């Protein structure tokens, strides 16, 4: 799964730092970092919360292909 890459793309499109996203989700920055690195993946309930915090969908976050956010021209797979 490309969750980590998609998460980073969505977070950057939302103009949030890892720390800001972590605060919104009530997790530590280390957790967001590990998700983006692909070292860990959150449970589905957390993926839904992440999507909501980033203004996107859970489906976009778990897509195998990085789906660029509107205006995100640099997202690649």
PDB file of N, H, CA, C and O in Angstrom:
ATOM      1  N   UNK A   1       0.844  -1.173   0.000  1.00  0.00           N
ATOM      2  CA  UNK A   1       0.000   0.000   0.000  1.00  0.00           C
ATOM      3  C   UNK A   1       0.895   1.243   0.000  1.00  0.00           C
ATOM      4  O   UNK A   1       1.993   1.223   0.555  1.00  0.00           O
ATOM      5  N   UNK A   2       0.439   2.280  -0.599  1.00  0.00           N
ATOM      6  H   UNK A   2      -0.454   2.297  -1.050  1.00  0.00           H
ATOM      7  CA  UNK A   2       1.173   3.537  -0.703  1.00  0.00           C
ATOM      8  C   UNK A   2       0.672   4.559   0.303  1.00  0.00           C
ATOM      9  O   UNK A   2       0.754   5.761   0.053  1.00  0.00           O
ATOM     10  N   UNK A   3       0.165   4.110   1.414  1.00  0.00           N
ATOM     11  H   UNK A   3       0.098   3.133   1.617  1.00  0.00           H
ATOM     12  CA  UNK A   3      -0.422   5.018   2.395  1.00  0.00           C
ATOM     13  C   UNK A   3       0.550   6.121   2.792  1.00  0.00           C
ATOM     14  O   UNK A   3       0.166   7.290   2.832  1.00  0.00           O
ATOM     15  N   UNK A   4       1.783   5.782   3.082  1.00  0.00           N
ATOM     16  H   UNK A   4       2.095   4.832   3.050  1.00  0.00           H
ATOM     17  CA  UNK A   4       2.751   6.765   3.543  1.00  0.00           C
ATOM     18  C   UNK A   4       2.979   7.886   2.546  1.00  0.00           C
ATOM     19  O   UNK A   4       2.989   9.061   2.911  1.00  0.00           O
ATOM     20  N   UNK A   5       3.160   7.519   1.290  1.00  0.00           N
ATOM     21  H   UNK A   5       3.151   6.564   0.993  1.00  0.00           H
ATOM     22  CA  UNK A   5       3.364   8.535   0.249  1.00  0.00           C
ATOM     23  C   UNK A   5       2.120   9.390   0.065  1.00  0.00           C
ATOM     24  O   UNK A   5       2.208  10.609  -0.078  1.00  0.00           O
ATOM     25  N   UNK A   6       0.971   8.747   0.069  1.00  0.00           N
ATOM     26  H   UNK A   6       0.899   7.756   0.185  1.00  0.00           H
ATOM     27  CA  UNK A   6      -0.285   9.480  -0.100  1.00  0.00           C
ATOM     28  C   UNK A   6      -0.549  10.400   1.087  1.00  0.00           C
ATOM     29  O   UNK A   6      -1.042  11.515   0.917  1.00  0.00           O
ATOM     30  N   UNK A   7      -0.222   9.932   2.282  1.00  0.00           N
ATOM     31  H   UNK A   7       0.179   9.026   2.420  1.00  0.00           H
ATOM     32  CA  UNK A   7      -0.389  10.750   3.475  1.00  0.00           C
ATOM     33  C   UNK A   7       0.470  12.006   3.378  1.00  0.00           C
ATOM     34  O   UNK A   7      -0.002  13.115   3.627  1.00  0.00           O
ATOM     35  N   UNK A   8       1.714  11.820   3.020  1.00  0.00           N
ATOM     36  H   UNK A   8       2.097  10.919   2.818  1.00  0.00           H
ATOM     37  CA  UNK A   8       2.607  12.981   2.917  1.00  0.00           C
ATOM     38  C   UNK A   8       2.101  13.973   1.878  1.00  0.00           C
ATOM     39  O   UNK A   8       2.090  15.181   2.117  1.00  0.00           O
ATOM     40  N   UNK A   9       1.683  13.462   0.729  1.00  0.00           N
ATOM     41  H   UNK A   9       1.692  12.481   0.535  1.00  0.00           H
ATOM     42  CA  UNK A   9       1.168  14.325  -0.332  1.00  0.00           C
ATOM     43  C   UNK A   9      -0.056  15.109   0.152  1.00  0.00           C
ATOM     44  O   UNK A   9      -0.153  16.315  -0.077  1.00  0.00           O
ATOM     45  N   UNK A  10      -0.973  14.435   0.811  1.00  0.00           N
ATOM     46  H   UNK A  10      -0.895  13.456   0.997  1.00  0.00           H
ATOM     47  CA  UNK A  10      -2.192  15.085   1.303  1.00  0.00           C
ATOM     48  C   UNK A  10      -1.870  16.083   2.415  1.00  0.00           C
ATOM     49  O   UNK A  10      -2.464  17.160   2.482  1.00  0.00           O
ATOM     50  N   UNK A  11      -0.936  15.723   3.278  1.00  0.00           N
ATOM     51  H   UNK A  11      -0.454  14.849   3.223  1.00  0.00           H
ATOM     52  CA  UNK A  11      -0.551  16.627   4.377  1.00  0.00           C
ATOM     53  C   UNK A  11       0.089  17.897   3.823  1.00  0.00           C
ATOM     54  O   UNK A  11      -0.219  19.004   4.264  1.00  0.00           O
ATOM     55  N   UNK A  12       0.976  17.724   2.856  1.00  0.00           N
ATOM     56  H   UNK A  12       1.226  16.825   2.497  1.00  0.00           H
ATOM     57  CA  UNK A  12       1.627  18.890   2.261  1.00  0.00           C
ATOM     58  C   UNK A  12       0.631  19.748   1.492  1.00  0.00           C
ATOM     59  O   UNK A  12       0.719  20.976   1.518  1.00  0.00           O
ATOM     60  N   UNK A  13      -0.317  19.109   0.807  1.00  0.00           N
ATOM     61  H   UNK A  13      -0.389  18.111   0.786  1.00  0.00           H
ATOM     62  CA  UNK A  13      -1.351  19.862   0.088  1.00  0.00           C
ATOM     63  C   UNK A  13      -2.219  20.659   1.061  1.00  0.00           C
ATOM     64  O   UNK A  13      -2.707  21.739   0.728  1.00  0.00           O
ATOM     65  N   UNK A  14      -2.405  20.121   2.258  1.00  0.00           N
ATOM     66  H   UNK A  14      -2.009  19.244   2.529  1.00  0.00           H
ATOM     67  CA  UNK A  14      -3.183  20.818   3.294  1.00  0.00           C
ATOM     68  C   UNK A  14      -2.335  21.857   4.032  1.00  0.00           C
ATOM     69  O   UNK A  14      -2.823  22.565   4.912  1.00  0.00           O
ATOM     70  N   UNK A  15      -1.050  21.932   3.652  1.00  0.00           N
ATOM     71  H   UNK A  15      -0.654  21.356   2.937  1.00  0.00           H
ATOM     72  CA  UNK A  15      -0.117  22.887   4.257  1.00  0.00           C
ATOM     73  C   UNK A  15       0.001  22.709   5.770  1.00  0.00           C
ATOM     74  O   UNK A  15       0.011  23.676   6.532  1.00  0.00           O
ATOM     75  N   UNK A  16       0.091  21.444   6.180  1.00  0.00           N
ATOM     76  H   UNK A  16       0.083  20.658   5.561  1.00  0.00           H
ATOM     77  CA  UNK A  16       0.270  21.120   7.593  1.00  0.00           C
ATOM     78  C   UNK A  16       1.631  20.465   7.792  1.00  0.00           C
ATOM     79  O   UNK A  16       2.097  19.713   6.936  1.00  0.00           O
ATOM     80  N   UNK A  17       2.256  20.748   8.909  1.00  0.00           N
ATOM     81  H   UNK A  17       1.877  21.358   9.605  1.00  0.00           H
ATOM     82  CA  UNK A  17       3.480  20.042   9.283  1.00  0.00           C
ATOM     83  C   UNK A  17       3.086  18.712   9.922  1.00  0.00           C
ATOM     84  O   UNK A  17       1.918  18.494  10.248  1.00  0.00           O
ATOM     85  N   UNK A  18       4.057  17.834  10.098  1.00  0.00           N
ATOM     86  H   UNK A  18       5.005  18.011   9.834  1.00  0.00           H
ATOM     87  CA  UNK A  18       3.771  16.585  10.799  1.00  0.00           C
ATOM     88  C   UNK A  18       3.290  16.876  12.210  1.00  0.00           C
ATOM     89  O   UNK A  18       2.390  16.206  12.715  1.00  0.00           O
ATOM     90  N   UNK A  19       3.882  17.865  12.841  1.00  0.00           N
ATOM     91  H   UNK A  19       4.613  18.410  12.431  1.00  0.00           H
ATOM     92  CA  UNK A  19       3.495  18.227  14.207  1.00  0.00           C
ATOM     93  C   UNK A  19       2.053  18.719  14.263  1.00  0.00           C
ATOM     94  O   UNK A  19       1.306  18.343  15.165  1.00  0.00           O
ATOM     95  N   UNK A  20       1.660  19.551  13.313  1.00  0.00           N
ATOM     96  H   UNK A  20       2.268  19.857  12.580  1.00  0.00           H
ATOM     97  CA  UNK A  20       0.293  20.065  13.303  1.00  0.00           C
ATOM     98  C   UNK A  20      -0.714  18.930  13.096  1.00  0.00           C
ATOM     99  O   UNK A  20      -1.752  18.886  13.755  1.00  0.00           O
ATOM    100  N   UNK A  21      -0.399  18.015  12.176  1.00  0.00           N
ATOM    101  H   UNK A  21       0.444  18.051  11.640  1.00  0.00           H
ATOM    102  CA  UNK A  21      -1.297  16.882  11.947  1.00  0.00           C
ATOM    103  C   UNK A  21      -1.366  16.006  13.192  1.00  0.00           C
ATOM    104  O   UNK A  21      -2.445  15.560  13.583  1.00  0.00           O
ATOM    105  N   UNK A  22      -0.231  15.763  13.806  1.00  0.00           N
ATOM    106  H   UNK A  22       0.645  16.125  13.489  1.00  0.00           H
ATOM    107  CA  UNK A  22      -0.205  14.941  15.019  1.00  0.00           C
ATOM    108  C   UNK A  22      -1.108  15.534  16.100  1.00  0.00           C
ATOM    109  O   UNK A  22      -1.841  14.808  16.771  1.00  0.00           O
ATOM    110  N   UNK A  23      -1.052  16.850  16.263  1.00  0.00           N
ATOM    111  H   UNK A  23      -0.456  17.440  15.718  1.00  0.00           H
ATOM    112  CA  UNK A  23      -1.901  17.506  17.261  1.00  0.00           C
ATOM    113  C   UNK A  23      -3.379  17.323  16.940  1.00  0.00           C
ATOM    114  O   UNK A  23      -4.186  17.059  17.831  1.00  0.00           O
ATOM    115  N   UNK A  24      -3.731  17.466  15.662  1.00  0.00           N
ATOM    116  H   UNK A  24      -3.075  17.681  14.938  1.00  0.00           H
ATOM    117  CA  UNK A  24      -5.135  17.297  15.256  1.00  0.00           C
ATOM    118  C   UNK A  24      -5.635  15.890  15.558  1.00  0.00           C
ATOM    119  O   UNK A  24      -6.807  15.695  15.880  1.00  0.00           O
ATOM    120  N   UNK A  25      -4.731  14.905  15.453  1.00  0.00           N
ATOM    121  H   UNK A  25      -3.779  15.063  15.191  1.00  0.00           H
ATOM    122  CA  UNK A  25      -5.114  13.503  15.629  1.00  0.00           C
ATOM    123  C   UNK A  25      -4.872  12.994  17.048  1.00  0.00           C
ATOM    124  O   UNK A  25      -5.213  11.856  17.371  1.00  0.00           O
ATOM    125  N   UNK A  26      -4.288  13.834  17.886  1.00  0.00           N
ATOM    126  H   UNK A  26      -4.011  14.759  17.624  1.00  0.00           H
ATOM    127  CA  UNK A  26      -3.956  13.451  19.259  1.00  0.00           C
ATOM    128  C   UNK A  26      -3.001  12.257  19.284  1.00  0.00           C
ATOM    129  O   UNK A  26      -3.191  11.299  20.034  1.00  0.00           O
ATOM    130  N   UNK A  27      -1.960  12.345  18.436  1.00  0.00           N
ATOM    131  H   UNK A  27      -1.805  13.123  17.827  1.00  0.00           H
ATOM    132  CA  UNK A  27      -0.891  11.348  18.429  1.00  0.00           C
ATOM    133  C   UNK A  27       0.431  12.103  18.501  1.00  0.00           C
ATOM    134  O   UNK A  27       0.456  13.325  18.360  1.00  0.00           O
ATOM    135  N   UNK A  28       1.522  11.387  18.719  1.00  0.00           N
ATOM    136  H   UNK A  28       1.501  10.393  18.833  1.00  0.00           H
ATOM    137  CA  UNK A  28       2.835  12.032  18.750  1.00  0.00           C
ATOM    138  C   UNK A  28       3.381  12.158  17.327  1.00  0.00           C
ATOM    139  O   UNK A  28       2.994  11.401  16.437  1.00  0.00           O
ATOM    140  N   UNK A  29       4.276  13.113  17.122  1.00  0.00           N
ATOM    141  H   UNK A  29       4.591  13.728  17.845  1.00  0.00           H
ATOM    142  CA  UNK A  29       4.857  13.365  15.800  1.00  0.00           C
ATOM    143  C   UNK A  29       5.533  12.108  15.262  1.00  0.00           C
ATOM    144  O   UNK A  29       5.472  11.833  14.064  1.00  0.00           O
ATOM    145  N   UNK A  30       6.170  11.354  16.134  1.00  0.00           N
ATOM    146  H   UNK A  30       6.219  11.578  17.107  1.00  0.00           H
ATOM    147  CA  UNK A  30       6.846  10.114  15.753  1.00  0.00           C
ATOM    148  C   UNK A  30       5.889   9.183  15.003  1.00  0.00           C
ATOM    149  O   UNK A  30       6.288   8.520  14.046  1.00  0.00           O
ATOM    150  N   UNK A  31       4.647   9.134  15.431  1.00  0.00           N
ATOM    151  H   UNK A  31       4.323   9.673  16.209  1.00  0.00           H
ATOM    152  CA  UNK A  31       3.648   8.271  14.800  1.00  0.00           C
ATOM    153  C   UNK A  31       3.393   8.710  13.369  1.00  0.00           C
ATOM    154  O   UNK A  31       3.396   7.878  12.462  1.00  0.00           O
ATOM    155  N   UNK A  32       3.174   9.995  13.151  1.00  0.00           N
ATOM    156  H   UNK A  32       3.172  10.670  13.888  1.00  0.00           H
ATOM    157  CA  UNK A  32       2.944  10.508  11.799  1.00  0.00           C
ATOM    158  C   UNK A  32       4.169  10.239  10.931  1.00  0.00           C
ATOM    159  O   UNK A  32       4.039   9.840   9.774  1.00  0.00           O
ATOM    160  N   UNK A  33       5.347  10.455  11.485  1.00  0.00           N
ATOM    161  H   UNK A  33       5.453  10.780  12.425  1.00  0.00           H
ATOM    162  CA  UNK A  33       6.592  10.214  10.755  1.00  0.00           C
ATOM    163  C   UNK A  33       6.693   8.747  10.311  1.00  0.00           C
ATOM    164  O   UNK A  33       7.036   8.467   9.162  1.00  0.00           O
ATOM    165  N   UNK A  34       6.401   7.841  11.199  1.00  0.00           N
ATOM    166  H   UNK A  34       6.123   8.068  12.132  1.00  0.00           H
ATOM    167  CA  UNK A  34       6.475   6.403  10.871  1.00  0.00           C
ATOM    168  C   UNK A  34       5.434   6.026   9.830  1.00  0.00           C
ATOM    169  O   UNK A  34       5.710   5.187   8.972  1.00  0.00           O
ATOM    170  N   UNK A  35       4.255   6.616   9.878  1.00  0.00           N
ATOM    171  H   UNK A  35       4.031   7.297  10.575  1.00  0.00           H
ATOM    172  CA  UNK A  35       3.248   6.357   8.849  1.00  0.00           C
ATOM    173  C   UNK A  35       3.767   6.801   7.492  1.00  0.00           C
ATOM    174  O   UNK A  35       3.650   6.071   6.508  1.00  0.00           O
ATOM    175  N   UNK A  36       4.345   8.008   7.437  1.00  0.00           N
ATOM    176  H   UNK A  36       4.440   8.601   8.237  1.00  0.00           H
ATOM    177  CA  UNK A  36       4.833   8.535   6.166  1.00  0.00           C
ATOM    178  C   UNK A  36       6.011   7.723   5.632  1.00  0.00           C
ATOM    179  O   UNK A  36       6.176   7.596   4.419  1.00  0.00           O
ATOM    180  N   UNK A  37       6.820   7.179   6.516  1.00  0.00           N
ATOM    181  H   UNK A  37       6.686   7.282   7.502  1.00  0.00           H
ATOM    182  CA  UNK A  37       7.962   6.361   6.102  1.00  0.00           C
ATOM    183  C   UNK A  37       7.535   4.956   5.663  1.00  0.00           C
ATOM    184  O   UNK A  37       8.316   4.225   5.053  1.00  0.00           O
ATOM    185  N   UNK A  38       6.307   4.592   5.973  1.00  0.00           N
ATOM    186  H   UNK A  38       5.673   5.186   6.468  1.00  0.00           H
ATOM    187  CA  UNK A  38       5.829   3.254   5.643  1.00  0.00           C
ATOM    188  C   UNK A  38       6.225   2.205   6.664  1.00  0.00           C
ATOM    189  O   UNK A  38       6.059   1.009   6.424  1.00  0.00           O
ATOM    190  N   UNK A  39       6.750   2.644   7.806  1.00  0.00           N
ATOM    191  H   UNK A  39       6.885   3.616   8.001  1.00  0.00           H
ATOM    192  CA  UNK A  39       7.166   1.707   8.845  1.00  0.00           C
ATOM    193  C   UNK A  39       5.969   1.136   9.606  1.00  0.00           C
ATOM    194  O   UNK A  39       6.022   0.016  10.113  1.00  0.00           O
ATOM    195  N   UNK A  40       4.898   1.913   9.680  1.00  0.00           N
ATOM    196  H   UNK A  40       4.855   2.823   9.268  1.00  0.00           H
ATOM    197  CA  UNK A  40       3.664   1.489  10.350  1.00  0.00           C
ATOM    198  C   UNK A  40       2.480   2.024   9.561  1.00  0.00           C
ATOM    199  O   UNK A  40       2.584   3.034   8.864  1.00  0.00           O
ATOM    200  N   UNK A  41       1.366   1.342   9.681  1.00  0.00           N
ATOM    201  H   UNK A  41       1.281   0.522  10.247  1.00  0.00           H
ATOM    202  CA  UNK A  41       0.118   1.841   9.092  1.00  0.00           C
ATOM    203  C   UNK A  41      -0.948   1.848  10.174  1.00  0.00           C
ATOM    204  O   UNK A  41      -1.053   0.906  10.959  1.00  0.00           O
ATOM    205  N   UNK A  42      -1.729   2.904  10.212  1.00  0.00           N
ATOM    206  H   UNK A  42      -1.643   3.669   9.574  1.00  0.00           H
ATOM    207  CA  UNK A  42      -2.760   2.997  11.244  1.00  0.00           C
ATOM    208  C   UNK A  42      -3.950   2.094  10.930  1.00  0.00           C
ATOM    209  O   UNK A  42      -4.127   1.670   9.788  1.00  0.00           O
ATOM    210  N   UNK A  43      -4.763   1.801  11.943  1.00  0.00           N
ATOM    211  H   UNK A  43      -4.620   2.146  12.871  1.00  0.00           H
ATOM    212  CA  UNK A  43      -5.991   1.049  11.697  1.00  0.00           C
ATOM    213  C   UNK A  43      -6.966   1.893  10.871  1.00  0.00           C
ATOM    214  O   UNK A  43      -6.828   3.114  10.791  1.00  0.00           O
ATOM    215  N   UNK A  44      -7.932   1.245  10.271  1.00  0.00           N
ATOM    216  H   UNK A  44      -8.045   0.254  10.336  1.00  0.00           H
ATOM    217  CA  UNK A  44      -8.900   1.911   9.399  1.00  0.00           C
ATOM    218  C   UNK A  44      -9.600   3.071  10.086  1.00  0.00           C
ATOM    219  O   UNK A  44      -9.841   4.105   9.461  1.00  0.00           O
ATOM    220  N   UNK A  45      -9.929   2.917  11.355  1.00  0.00           N
ATOM    221  H   UNK A  45      -9.733   2.078  11.863  1.00  0.00           H
ATOM    222  CA  UNK A  45     -10.596   4.017  12.056  1.00  0.00           C
ATOM    223  C   UNK A  45      -9.716   5.261  12.094  1.00  0.00           C
ATOM    224  O   UNK A  45     -10.219   6.378  11.975  1.00  0.00           O
ATOM    225  N   UNK A  46      -8.421   5.082  12.257  1.00  0.00           N
ATOM    226  H   UNK A  46      -8.012   4.175  12.354  1.00  0.00           H
ATOM    227  CA  UNK A  46      -7.506   6.223  12.273  1.00  0.00           C
ATOM    228  C   UNK A  46      -7.314   6.772  10.869  1.00  0.00           C
ATOM    229  O   UNK A  46      -7.182   7.984  10.700  1.00  0.00           O
ATOM    230  N   UNK A  47      -7.296   5.913   9.860  1.00  0.00           N
ATOM    231  H   UNK A  47      -7.403   4.929   9.997  1.00  0.00           H
ATOM    232  CA  UNK A  47      -7.181   6.393   8.475  1.00  0.00           C
ATOM    233  C   UNK A  47      -8.349   7.327   8.164  1.00  0.00           C
ATOM    234  O   UNK A  47      -8.169   8.349   7.501  1.00  0.00           O
ATOM    235  N   UNK A  48      -9.518   6.986   8.631  1.00  0.00           N
ATOM    236  H   UNK A  48      -9.663   6.156   9.169  1.00  0.00           H
ATOM    237  CA  UNK A  48     -10.682   7.861   8.424  1.00  0.00           C
ATOM    238  C   UNK A  48     -10.499   9.197   9.125  1.00  0.00           C
ATOM    239  O   UNK A  48     -10.851  10.237   8.568  1.00  0.00           O
ATOM    240  N   UNK A  49      -9.955   9.186  10.337  1.00  0.00           N
ATOM    241  H   UNK A  49      -9.669   8.341  10.789  1.00  0.00           H
ATOM    242  CA  UNK A  49      -9.704  10.431  11.065  1.00  0.00           C
ATOM    243  C   UNK A  49      -8.644  11.274  10.360  1.00  0.00           C
ATOM    244  O   UNK A  49      -8.769  12.496  10.275  1.00  0.00           O
ATOM    245  N   UNK A  50      -7.606  10.617   9.859  1.00  0.00           N
ATOM    246  H   UNK A  50      -7.505   9.624   9.928  1.00  0.00           H
ATOM    247  CA  UNK A  50      -6.551  11.315   9.125  1.00  0.00           C
ATOM    248  C   UNK A  50      -7.149  11.991   7.897  1.00  0.00           C
ATOM    249  O   UNK A  50      -6.887  13.164   7.633  1.00  0.00           O
ATOM    250  N   UNK A  51      -7.951  11.245   7.153  1.00  0.00           N
ATOM    251  H   UNK A  51      -8.164  10.292   7.367  1.00  0.00           H
ATOM    252  CA  UNK A  51      -8.580  11.796   5.945  1.00  0.00           C
ATOM    253  C   UNK A  51      -9.419  13.017   6.277  1.00  0.00           C
ATOM    254  O   UNK A  51      -9.354  14.028   5.578  1.00  0.00           O
ATOM    255  N   UNK A  52     -10.194  12.929   7.324  1.00  0.00           N
ATOM    256  H   UNK A  52     -10.247  12.108   7.892  1.00  0.00           H
ATOM    257  CA  UNK A  52     -11.037  14.051   7.720  1.00  0.00           C
ATOM    258  C   UNK A  52     -10.178  15.259   8.101  1.00  0.00           C
ATOM    259  O   UNK A  52     -10.495  16.386   7.720  1.00  0.00           O
ATOM    260  N   UNK A  53      -9.112  15.037   8.836  1.00  0.00           N
ATOM    261  H   UNK A  53      -8.855  14.121   9.146  1.00  0.00           H
ATOM    262  CA  UNK A  53      -8.232  16.122   9.264  1.00  0.00           C
ATOM    263  C   UNK A  53      -7.556  16.803   8.073  1.00  0.00           C
ATOM    264  O   UNK A  53      -7.234  17.990   8.126  1.00  0.00           O
ATOM    265  N   UNK A  54      -7.344  16.038   6.997  1.00  0.00           N
ATOM    266  H   UNK A  54      -7.605  15.073   6.954  1.00  0.00           H
ATOM    267  CA  UNK A  54      -6.662  16.571   5.819  1.00  0.00           C
ATOM    268  C   UNK A  54      -7.628  17.022   4.729  1.00  0.00           C
ATOM    269  O   UNK A  54      -7.196  17.520   3.690  1.00  0.00           O
ATOM    270  N   UNK A  55      -8.920  16.854   4.953  1.00  0.00           N
ATOM    271  H   UNK A  55      -9.271  16.449   5.798  1.00  0.00           H
ATOM    272  CA  UNK A  55      -9.902  17.273   3.956  1.00  0.00           C
ATOM    273  C   UNK A  55      -9.873  16.411   2.709  1.00  0.00           C
ATOM    274  O   UNK A  55     -10.065  16.907   1.599  1.00  0.00           O
ATOM    275  N   UNK A  56      -9.634  15.130   2.890  1.00  0.00           N
ATOM    276  H   UNK A  56      -9.478  14.728   3.792  1.00  0.00           H
ATOM    277  CA  UNK A  56      -9.594  14.200   1.767  1.00  0.00           C
ATOM    278  C   UNK A  56     -10.396  12.959   2.139  1.00  0.00           C
ATOM    279  O   UNK A  56     -11.144  12.971   3.117  1.00  0.00           O
ATOM    280  N   UNK A  57     -10.245  11.899   1.369  1.00  0.00           N
ATOM    281  H   UNK A  57      -9.638  11.889   0.575  1.00  0.00           H
ATOM    282  CA  UNK A  57     -10.978  10.665   1.649  1.00  0.00           C
ATOM    283  C   UNK A  57     -10.020   9.555   2.058  1.00  0.00           C
ATOM    284  O   UNK A  57      -8.839   9.579   1.711  1.00  0.00           O
ATOM    285  N   UNK A  58     -10.536   8.594   2.790  1.00  0.00           N
ATOM    286  H   UNK A  58     -11.495   8.574   3.072  1.00  0.00           H
ATOM    287  CA  UNK A  58      -9.734   7.428   3.160  1.00  0.00           C
ATOM    288  C   UNK A  58      -9.299   6.685   1.899  1.00  0.00           C
ATOM    289  O   UNK A  58      -8.186   6.163   1.841  1.00  0.00           O
ATOM    290  N   UNK A  59     -10.162   6.633   0.896  1.00  0.00           N
ATOM    291  H   UNK A  59     -11.067   7.057   0.943  1.00  0.00           H
ATOM    292  CA  UNK A  59      -9.828   5.942  -0.354  1.00  0.00           C
ATOM    293  C   UNK A  59      -8.599   6.559  -1.003  1.00  0.00           C
ATOM    294  O   UNK A  59      -7.737   5.840  -1.508  1.00  0.00           O
ATOM    295  N   UNK A  60      -8.513   7.881  -0.993  1.00  0.00           N
ATOM    296  H   UNK A  60      -9.214   8.465  -0.583  1.00  0.00           H
ATOM    297  CA  UNK A  60      -7.353   8.548  -1.588  1.00  0.00           C
ATOM    298  C   UNK A  60      -6.080   8.193  -0.833  1.00  0.00           C
ATOM    299  O   UNK A  60      -5.020   8.030  -1.437  1.00  0.00           O
ATOM    300  N   UNK A  61      -6.183   8.075   0.468  1.00  0.00           N
ATOM    301  H   UNK A  61      -7.044   8.207   0.959  1.00  0.00           H
ATOM    302  CA  UNK A  61      -4.999   7.774   1.272  1.00  0.00           C
ATOM    303  C   UNK A  61      -4.486   6.357   1.074  1.00  0.00           C
ATOM    304  O   UNK A  61      -3.294   6.106   1.249  1.00  0.00           O
ATOM    305  N   UNK A  62      -5.356   5.432   0.716  1.00  0.00           N
ATOM    306  H   UNK A  62      -6.325   5.636   0.573  1.00  0.00           H
ATOM    307  CA  UNK A  62      -4.911   4.041   0.576  1.00  0.00           C
ATOM    308  C   UNK A  62      -4.747   3.601  -0.879  1.00  0.00           C
ATOM    309  O   UNK A  62      -4.436   2.438  -1.137  1.00  0.00           O
ATOM    310  N   UNK A  63      -4.951   4.508  -1.825  1.00  0.00           N
ATOM    311  H   UNK A  63      -5.203   5.452  -1.615  1.00  0.00           H
ATOM    312  CA  UNK A  63      -4.773   4.183  -3.237  1.00  0.00           C
ATOM    313  C   UNK A  63      -3.353   3.703  -3.492  1.00  0.00           C
ATOM    314  O   UNK A  63      -2.405   4.216  -2.898  1.00  0.00           O
ATOM    315  N   UNK A  64      -3.206   2.731  -4.362  1.00  0.00           N
ATOM    316  H   UNK A  64      -3.977   2.314  -4.844  1.00  0.00           H
ATOM    317  CA  UNK A  64      -1.879   2.261  -4.763  1.00  0.00           C
ATOM    318  C   UNK A  64      -1.137   3.320  -5.552  1.00  0.00           C
ATOM    319  O   UNK A  64       0.085   3.430  -5.446  1.00  0.00           O
ATOM    320  N   UNK A  65      -1.848   4.091  -6.332  1.00  0.00           N
ATOM    321  H   UNK A  65      -2.840   4.002  -6.418  1.00  0.00           H
ATOM    322  CA  UNK A  65      -1.264   5.168  -7.111  1.00  0.00           C
ATOM    323  C   UNK A  65      -1.517   6.462  -6.368  1.00  0.00           C
ATOM    324  O   UNK A  65      -2.619   6.696  -5.872  1.00  0.00           O
ATOM    325  N   UNK A  66      -0.514   7.294  -6.290  1.00  0.00           N
ATOM    326  H   UNK A  66       0.382   7.104  -6.693  1.00  0.00           H
ATOM    327  CA  UNK A  66      -0.700   8.576  -5.635  1.00  0.00           C
ATOM    328  C   UNK A  66      -1.657   9.399  -6.474  1.00  0.00           C
ATOM    329  O   UNK A  66      -1.413   9.645  -7.655  1.00  0.00           O
ATOM    330  N   UNK A  67      -2.730   9.814  -5.863  1.00  0.00           N
ATOM    331  H   UNK A  67      -2.928   9.614  -4.904  1.00  0.00           H
ATOM    332  CA  UNK A  67      -3.723  10.633  -6.535  1.00  0.00           C
ATOM    333  C   UNK A  67      -3.453  12.066  -6.115  1.00  0.00           C
ATOM    334  O   UNK A  67      -3.706  12.424  -4.965  1.00  0.00           O
ATOM    335  N   UNK A  68      -2.941  12.902  -7.024  1.00  0.00           N
ATOM    336  H   UNK A  68      -2.736  12.611  -7.959  1.00  0.00           H
ATOM    337  CA  UNK A  68      -2.609  14.267  -6.627  1.00  0.00           C
ATOM    338  C   UNK A  68      -3.833  15.039  -6.130  1.00  0.00           C
ATOM    339  O   UNK A  68      -4.929  14.929  -6.680  1.00  0.00           O
ATOM    340  N   UNK A  69      -3.614  15.802  -5.099  1.00  0.00           N
ATOM    341  H   UNK A  69      -2.724  15.891  -4.652  1.00  0.00           H
ATOM    342  CA  UNK A  69      -4.655  16.700  -4.610  1.00  0.00           C
ATOM    343  C   UNK A  69      -4.779  17.835  -5.611  1.00  0.00           C
ATOM    344  O   UNK A  69      -3.826  18.128  -6.332  1.00  0.00           O
ATOM    345  N   UNK A  70      -5.931  18.474  -5.667  1.00  0.00           N
ATOM    346  H   UNK A  70      -6.706  18.235  -5.081  1.00  0.00           H
ATOM    347  CA  UNK A  70      -6.071  19.618  -6.575  1.00  0.00           C
ATOM    348  C   UNK A  70      -4.946  20.626  -6.336  1.00  0.00           C
ATOM    349  O   UNK A  70      -4.699  21.047  -5.206  1.00  0.00           O
ATOM    350  N   UNK A  71      -4.276  21.000  -7.414  1.00  0.00           N
ATOM    351  H   UNK A  71      -4.476  20.658  -8.333  1.00  0.00           H
ATOM    352  CA  UNK A  71      -3.182  21.954  -7.317  1.00  0.00           C
ATOM    353  C   UNK A  71      -1.852  21.343  -6.941  1.00  0.00           C
ATOM    354  O   UNK A  71      -0.856  22.063  -6.871  1.00  0.00           O
ATOM    355  N   UNK A  72      -1.789  20.030  -6.691  1.00  0.00           N
ATOM    356  H   UNK A  72      -2.598  19.444  -6.748  1.00  0.00           H
ATOM    357  CA  UNK A  72      -0.549  19.353  -6.318  1.00  0.00           C
ATOM    358  C   UNK A  72       0.077  18.752  -7.553  1.00  0.00           C
ATOM    359  O   UNK A  72      -0.211  17.608  -7.906  1.00  0.00           O
ATOM    360  N   UNK A  73       0.933  19.513  -8.215  1.00  0.00           N
ATOM    361  H   UNK A  73       1.168  20.442  -7.929  1.00  0.00           H
ATOM    362  CA  UNK A  73       1.514  19.059  -9.486  1.00  0.00           C
ATOM    363  C   UNK A  73       2.723  18.172  -9.290  1.00  0.00           C
ATOM    364  O   UNK A  73       3.167  17.542 -10.249  1.00  0.00           O
ATOM    365  N   UNK A  74       3.282  18.093  -8.077  1.00  0.00           N
ATOM    366  H   UNK A  74       2.921  18.605  -7.298  1.00  0.00           H
ATOM    367  CA  UNK A  74       4.522  17.352  -7.868  1.00  0.00           C
ATOM    368  C   UNK A  74       4.318  15.933  -7.362  1.00  0.00           C
ATOM    369  O   UNK A  74       5.299  15.219  -7.158  1.00  0.00           O
ATOM    370  N   UNK A  75       3.085  15.498  -7.154  1.00  0.00           N
ATOM    371  H   UNK A  75       2.288  16.078  -7.320  1.00  0.00           H
ATOM    372  CA  UNK A  75       2.849  14.142  -6.616  1.00  0.00           C
ATOM    373  C   UNK A  75       3.146  13.114  -7.691  1.00  0.00           C
ATOM    374  O   UNK A  75       2.600  13.158  -8.794  1.00  0.00           O
ATOM    375  N   UNK A  76       4.024  12.192  -7.341  1.00  0.00           N
ATOM    376  H   UNK A  76       4.467  12.156  -6.445  1.00  0.00           H
ATOM    377  CA  UNK A  76       4.361  11.100  -8.265  1.00  0.00           C
ATOM    378  C   UNK A  76       4.317   9.795  -7.507  1.00  0.00           C
ATOM    379  O   UNK A  76       4.345   9.782  -6.276  1.00  0.00           O
ATOM    380  N   UNK A  77       4.249   8.711  -8.227  1.00  0.00           N
ATOM    381  H   UNK A  77       4.226   8.721  -9.227  1.00  0.00           H
ATOM    382  CA  UNK A  77       4.194   7.400  -7.602  1.00  0.00           C
ATOM    383  C   UNK A  77       5.544   6.837  -7.389  1.00  0.00           C
ATOM    384  O   UNK A  77       5.675   5.730  -6.867  1.00  0.00           O
TER     385      UNK A  77
END
